[in-house]
Amino acid sequence: MKRRPPFDLATLGPILAERADADGRELIIRDISGDVHIWLTDETAAEHPAVVVPPDGAHRLRLDLASRFIRRLLGHPVGLLPPKLRLTDLQRRHYMHLLHAADLYEEGGEPRDVASHVLRSEQAALPAIEFKDTAARKRADRLIKEAVAMVSREYLKILRGG
């Protein structure tokens, strides 16, 4: 059996953090799909790499990411992110609106501010009595509600591909 040379950490990407202790050496490397945690148990660990995938609700996505990592490790082209991690232009714009709405709301902004600054609605300039029944007000309310939920842990669904 032909013995593979150890993989070169420098080819995997920039090292964000590194820690060594009695159990080995841990590295965190930046990847387009997220940070990759590498644990080298001893001096020869780079000669016999293995991937550990926790059996949690995101195991299919983790398997896709592990496959990408192995392809990089072997020097093969990686290709696109797994389909569940790819955002459409519409999703990207929606998430940007949510984050902007969350920031405004956290700073004391109200639905009128969200309608004006995020949705860029002309209805935000209406007097209060007229604005309260507009589509822009209702959409701003929904955006604020979704933004608050996303910021308080709902974002994990996105990371799991849902």
C-alpha positions as CSV (number, residue, x, y, z in Angstrom):
1,M,0.0,0.0,0.0
2,K,1.4,3.4,-1.0
3,R,1.9,5.7,1.9
4,R,0.5,9.2,1.5
5,P,2.6,12.1,2.6
6,P,1.2,14.1,5.5
7,F,-1.1,17.0,4.5
8,D,0.2,20.5,4.5
9,L,-1.8,22.7,6.8
10,A,-0.8,25.8,4.9
11,T,-2.8,24.6,1.8
12,L,-6.0,24.4,3.8
13,G,-6.4,28.1,4.5
14,P,-5.6,30.8,7.0
15,I,-5.2,29.6,10.6
16,L,-7.5,31.7,12.8
17,A,-6.6,30.1,16.2
18,E,-4.3,27.4,17.5
19,R,-4.0,25.7,20.8
20,A,-1.8,22.9,22.1
21,D,-2.1,20.8,25.3
22,A,-1.5,17.2,26.5
23,D,-4.3,15.9,24.2
24,G,-2.8,17.3,21.1
25,R,-3.0,20.4,18.9
26,E,-6.2,22.1,17.7
27,L,-6.4,24.5,14.8
28,I,-9.2,26.5,13.5
29,I,-8.9,27.3,9.8
30,R,-11.1,29.7,7.8
31,D,-13.1,28.1,5.0
32,I,-15.7,29.7,2.7
33,S,-18.3,27.4,4.2
34,G,-17.3,28.1,7.8
35,D,-14.5,27.5,10.2
36,V,-12.9,24.1,10.1
37,H,-11.6,22.6,13.4
38,I,-8.7,20.3,13.1
39,W,-7.4,18.2,16.0
40,L,-4.0,16.6,15.7
41,T,-3.7,14.0,18.4
42,D,0.1,13.5,18.0
43,E,3.0,14.1,15.6
44,T,1.9,11.5,13.1
45,A,-1.8,12.6,13.0
46,A,-1.4,14.5,9.7
47,E,-0.3,11.2,8.1
48,H,-3.6,9.5,8.9
49,P,-6.4,12.1,8.8
50,A,-9.9,11.3,9.8
51,V,-13.2,13.3,9.9
52,V,-15.6,13.1,12.9
53,V,-19.2,13.9,12.2
54,P,-21.5,14.3,15.2
55,P,-24.9,12.5,14.8
56,D,-27.0,15.5,15.3
57,G,-29.8,17.2,13.4
58,A,-27.3,18.7,10.9
59,H,-25.4,15.5,10.1
60,R,-26.2,15.6,6.4
61,L,-24.9,19.1,6.1
62,R,-21.9,18.2,8.1
63,L,-21.2,15.2,5.8
64,D,-21.3,17.6,2.8
65,L,-18.9,19.9,4.5
66,A,-16.6,17.0,5.5
67,S,-16.6,15.8,1.9
68,R,-15.5,19.4,0.8
69,F,-12.8,19.3,3.4
70,I,-11.5,15.9,2.3
71,R,-11.4,17.1,-1.3
72,R,-9.3,20.1,-0.2
73,L,-7.1,17.8,1.8
74,L,-6.5,15.6,-1.3
75,G,-5.8,18.6,-3.5
76,H,-9.0,18.2,-5.6
77,P,-11.2,21.1,-6.7
78,V,-13.9,21.9,-4.1
79,G,-16.7,23.3,-6.1
80,L,-19.7,25.1,-4.8
81,L,-21.1,25.1,-1.3
82,P,-23.7,22.4,-0.6
83,P,-27.1,23.4,-2.0
84,K,-28.6,23.9,1.5
85,L,-25.9,26.6,2.3
86,R,-26.3,28.5,-1.0
87,L,-28.4,31.6,-0.7
88,T,-30.4,33.0,-3.6
89,D,-30.3,36.7,-4.3
90,L,-33.8,37.0,-2.8
91,Q,-32.8,35.2,0.4
92,R,-29.6,37.3,0.7
93,R,-31.6,40.5,0.4
94,H,-34.2,39.3,2.9
95,Y,-31.5,38.4,5.5
96,M,-29.9,41.8,5.0
97,H,-33.2,43.5,5.5
98,L,-33.7,41.4,8.7
99,L,-30.3,42.4,10.1
100,H,-30.9,46.0,9.3
101,A,-34.4,45.9,10.9
102,A,-32.9,44.2,14.0
103,D,-30.3,46.9,14.3
104,L,-32.9,49.7,14.0
105,Y,-35.2,48.0,16.5
106,E,-32.4,47.4,19.0
107,E,-31.5,51.1,18.8
108,G,-35.1,52.1,19.6
109,G,-36.4,52.3,16.1
110,E,-40.1,51.8,15.4
111,P,-42.0,50.3,12.5
112,R,-42.0,53.7,10.8
113,D,-38.2,53.7,10.9
114,V,-38.0,50.2,9.4
115,A,-40.5,51.2,6.7
116,S,-38.5,54.2,5.8
117,H,-34.9,53.0,6.1
118,V,-35.2,49.3,5.3
119,L,-38.2,49.0,3.0
120,R,-37.7,52.5,1.6
121,S,-41.5,53.0,1.5
122,E,-43.0,56.4,0.8
123,Q,-45.8,55.4,3.1
124,A,-43.5,56.0,6.1
125,A,-43.9,59.8,5.5
126,L,-47.7,59.6,6.0
127,P,-49.2,61.0,9.2
128,A,-49.5,58.5,12.1
129,I,-53.3,58.0,11.7
130,E,-52.8,57.0,8.0
131,F,-49.5,55.1,8.4
132,K,-50.9,52.6,11.0
133,D,-53.1,50.9,8.4
134,T,-50.6,50.8,5.5
135,A,-49.1,47.8,3.9
136,A,-45.6,49.2,4.8
137,R,-46.5,49.3,8.5
138,K,-47.7,45.7,8.4
139,R,-44.7,44.6,6.5
140,A,-42.3,46.5,8.9
141,D,-44.1,44.8,11.9
142,R,-43.6,41.3,10.4
143,L,-39.9,42.2,9.5
144,I,-39.2,43.3,13.1
145,K,-40.9,40.2,14.5
146,E,-38.9,37.9,12.2
147,A,-35.7,39.9,12.9
148,V,-36.0,39.6,16.7
149,A,-36.6,35.8,16.4
150,M,-33.7,35.4,14.0
151,V,-31.3,37.3,16.2
152,S,-32.4,35.3,19.3
153,R,-31.3,31.9,17.9
154,E,-33.5,31.3,14.9
155,Y,-30.4,31.9,12.8
156,L,-29.4,28.4,13.7
157,K,-32.0,27.1,11.2
158,I,-30.1,28.9,8.4
159,L,-26.8,27.3,9.5
160,R,-28.5,23.8,9.5
161,G,-29.7,24.4,6.0
162,G,-33.3,25.0,6.9
